[in-house]
Amino acid sequence: MNHVERFDPAAAGIAVPGTADEGAGSSVLAADLGRKRLPVRRQLAEHPGLQGAFGHDVRAGCQGAALPARDLLNGEARA
């Protein structure tokens, strides 16, 4: 593939490892990434029109695994 297609996403989901303050929308400490006090929700808000979700990586993974497949694939049920 010799080209990159441009697309404009409607939403972004960010999940961080380590300690997350989901209420404040920030990563408190992601030691393995070398990051402290990263205001994720505020940075997402800097992109008008982009809806964003923020959470802890393990919790977000568990929540995603609990959804029926049709919820993840535009309402189409797939095995």
C-alpha positions in Angstrom: 0.0 0.0 0.0 1.6 3.2 -1.1 -0.9 5.8 0.1 -2.6 6.8 3.3 -6.3 7.5 3.1 -7.5 10.5 5.1 -10.6 10.1 7.2 -12.3 12.3 9.8 -13.3 10.2 12.8 -16.6 11.0 14.6 -15.3 9.7 17.9 -12.2 8.6 19.8 -11.9 6.2 22.7 -8.8 6.6 24.8 -7.9 4.0 27.5 -4.8 4.3 29.6 -2.8 1.9 31.8 -1.9 2.6 35.3 -3.9 5.0 37.5 -6.7 6.9 35.9 -9.1 9.5 37.3 -12.0 8.8 35.1 -14.2 11.4 36.7 -11.6 14.1 36.0 -10.8 12.6 32.6 -7.1 12.4 33.3 -4.3 9.8 33.5 -2.7 10.2 37.0 0.2 7.9 36.4 1.1 5.6 33.5 4.5 4.5 34.7 5.2 2.2 31.8 4.5 5.0 29.3 6.5 7.5 31.4 3.5 9.9 31.7 2.1 11.7 34.8 -1.0 13.9 35.1 -2.1 13.8 31.4 -5.4 15.7 30.9 -6.9 13.4 28.3 -10.5 14.7 28.3 -9.3 18.3 28.0 -7.0 17.4 25.1 -9.9 15.6 23.3 -12.1 18.7 23.8 -9.5 20.7 21.7 -10.9 18.9 18.7 -14.4 20.3 18.0 -16.9 17.8 16.6 -14.9 14.9 17.9 -16.8 13.0 20.6 -14.4 11.3 23.1 -14.5 8.7 25.8 -11.8 8.1 28.4 -11.1 5.3 30.8 -8.8 2.8 32.4 -7.5 0.2 29.9 -8.6 -2.9 31.8 -12.0 -1.5 32.7 -12.6 -0.4 29.1 -11.6 -3.8 27.8 -14.0 -5.5 30.2 -16.8 -3.2 29.2 -16.2 -3.8 25.6 -16.1 -7.6 26.0 -19.5 -7.4 27.7 -21.2 -5.8 24.7 -23.0 -8.0 22.2 -21.2 -8.2 18.9 -24.0 -6.3 17.1 -23.4 -3.2 19.3 -19.8 -3.1 18.1 -20.5 -3.5 14.4 -23.0 -0.8 13.6 -26.0 -2.8 14.8 -25.3 -5.8 12.6 -25.2 -9.1 14.5 -22.1 -11.1 13.5 -20.6 -14.2 15.0 
